Amino acid sequence: MGEDRIKVVRDEYVQSDTLHAMSVLGHIIADEGHRSATIGVEKG
């Protein structure tokens, strides 16, 4: 994987009560053109 594919999440998302890194991931996925894609997440 090329370094251009690596994304950074700002420090304020770490252990935040109001921000979540998954919202950043959602924006990245939408920006990549997959806005209508379905993502499964296993909670366990």
C-alpha distance (Angstrom), angle and dihedral (degrees) to the residues before:
residue distance angle dihedral
M1 . . .
G2 3.77 . .
E3 3.79 121.7 .
D4 3.81 89.0 -117.1
R5 3.84 87.3 70.4
I6 3.82 94.1 57.0
K7 3.81 113.4 99.5
V8 3.79 126.9 -162.4
V9 3.80 125.7 -140.2
R10 3.80 113.5 -152.0
D11 3.83 118.4 -115.4
E12 3.80 93.4 -113.1
Y13 3.82 88.3 72.5
V14 3.82 91.7 62.3
Q15 3.82 111.0 101.2
S16 3.80 91.7 -16.7
D17 3.80 121.7 159.0
T18 3.82 91.9 -152.8
L19 3.83 106.3 31.9
H20 3.80 129.1 58.3
A21 3.80 128.8 -166.4
M22 3.83 90.6 -137.3
S23 3.79 89.1 69.1
V24 3.82 88.0 58.5
L25 3.81 89.3 49.3
G26 3.80 89.8 51.2
H27 3.80 91.1 54.5
I28 3.81 91.4 47.8
I29 3.81 91.3 51.2
A30 3.81 91.5 47.8
D31 3.81 91.4 47.9
E32 3.82 88.8 52.6
G33 3.82 88.6 59.6
H34 3.80 99.4 -100.9
R35 3.80 98.3 111.0
S36 3.82 93.8 135.8
A37 3.84 95.8 43.4
T38 3.80 121.3 120.1
I39 3.80 118.9 -129.7
G40 3.78 124.6 -163.5
V41 3.79 119.2 -149.9
E42 3.79 122.9 -167.4
K43 3.78 113.6 -142.6
G44 3.68 114.1 -163.4
